[in-house]
Amino acid sequence: MEIKIKNKKIGEKNPCYTIAEAGANHNSSLEKAFKLIHAAKEAKADSIKFQTYKADKLSTKTAPKYWVDGKSDESQFDVFSKLDAISKDQWSQIFEYAQKKEITCFSTPFDEESIDLLYDLQVPAFKIASADITHIPLIKHIAAKKLPIFISTGMASDQEIDEALGVIEDQGNHEIILMHCMTSYPTKPADANLEMIRRLSEKYSKYVIGYSDHTLGITVPICSILYGSKALEKHFTFDNNLEVSPDHWLSLNTETFTQMVDGLRQAEVSGGVNTRNIFEVEAEAMKYARRSIVSSKKILKGTTITKEMLVIKRPATGIYPKFLEKVIGSVASKDIEEDIPIRWEDIN
């Protein structure tokens, strides 16, 4: 399976597609949104993704938080209401700025009005959050737009995944990137469960499989490549010291996101093939690190060679050690100097 978003192909043998998840790290500031876009471009991200919502459509005023940020006197609504003030005109400016910076920009909508707003602004794709994989009406509304969909699977059972995929497919939308995810902020490396990427690849082989990461640092997301991840989403900010949004402190910044992308590319090329061929990179080692049968003394022409006349040393430019018994008892066809690899043409 291969999906194209703007000028990038995702899946098959293409490089892992990277998403700088800016979420609401704009802190309801257009200027900060621009800074996030600029920073994501500098960080070598393939795309930047925001979240689009209105707090009063997302949460009751008393819904407890499910993430760890050290602030126990706030509800979800308290947090989200500080982050939902980007207007339609400002969203338009955000996408225009991303286009100017030549980086793909899209968003996760959390209500139907936000879906329509983003579609009107010609986003190239949508993201469905893990928490909304059971929000069938929302998924149906997104799928009907016929754009590529990233959908995270945090907390989801196989049945819930199947139901969500079925709703998307029923709308005639088949461009789906299924993202393994653990809905824990932050996720401990021991809880990342990267083996699920392989399982999703096997069970849902018709879809592109990716990974939405919530661990701290870059080690776990880089490792996801080795499990088959074709798309990677990672929280992103331009300043880890910013507040308001609860995601700044656990996000990667420009420097660390760049390090992650570089690590992903190294991991990709390190995969290689599953057969042991003669590799060009090992050619010199094969010749000079392996050993061959070597004369321990000068051997005159016509001399019958004994074991005492031979040692096994580097380099491997002579007869291989496995033929030692054949060399013993042979006759020198020419004078052989001391400490010289013996070749087949040197003996009869």
C-alpha positions, 0 to 999 in steps of 0.5 A: 500500500502506498499513499501520496500526501502532496509531494510525499509518498508514504508506505512500501519502500518509501522513507518513514513520513515524519509528522511534527505534532504541534497540537495546540502548542501555539497557545492560541497565538498566531505568531507562535503557530508561525514559529512552530511551522518555521521550526518544523521545517528547520527540523526536517519534518515532512509535515506539521500537524495541529489540533482544531477544536472548541473546548465547549464541543470537546469536554464537559466543564468538569471532565478530569484530565488524563495526562500528568502535568503536576496541576491537579486543580484544572479540568480538561475544559480549563486547559482546552479553553485556553487553546481554542482561540484560533479563528478561521481567518488565522487558520487560513493564515497558518496554512498559507504560511506553511505553504510559503515554508514548503511544509505540509500542514494538516490538523486533527479536528474534534468536531464537525465544524472543525472538519468543515473548516479544515476542508474549506482550507484545503488540508491535504489529509486529516488525523483522527485521534485515538480518543475518537476512534469510537466517535463513529459520527465524527469518523464518518464525517471525516471519511466523506471528505475523501482525503487521506486519513491518519487514525491512531489506535490508542486504547482501541480493541480489534473490534473498535479498530475494525468498526472505525475502518469499516466506517471509513471504507463504507464512505469510499475512502481507502487511503488510511494510515493506521497508527499504533499508539499508547494513550499515556502522557508520557509513555514509559518505554516499557509500555511503548509496545512496539511489537503492535506495529508488526501485528497491525502490519500483519492483520491490516496488510492493506493499510499503511502502518505508522506510530504515534509516539508519546515517550520522552526522547528519541530512542523509542521512535527511532526503534519503531522503524525496525518494527515496520513503521512507515509514518511517525508522529511526535509532539513538537515545540519550538520552546520546551519552557513554554506553558499553557499547552500541557504538551510543551515539556514532553515535546521534541524541539528543533534540535532533538526532532532533527536528531530523531529524523537523522536517526530514523534515516540511519535506522532505515538504511541499516535494515539491509536484506535478510540473506548473507551475500558477499557484500562489497563493504566486506571485501577488504576484510575478507581478503586481509582479516581472514587467514590462509596457509602460510610457509613457516620456513623457506621450502625448496622446489621439489620438497614434500611439504610437512605440517611443520613447514606450515602455519595459518596466518593472515591474509587470506590471499593463499589457500584457505585453512580448510585445505590444510590436509591437502597441502600436507604431503604435496610437493613444492612446484617452485621455491617458496619463501618463508612467511608467504601465503601458499597458493595452489600453483605453488604445489603439485 
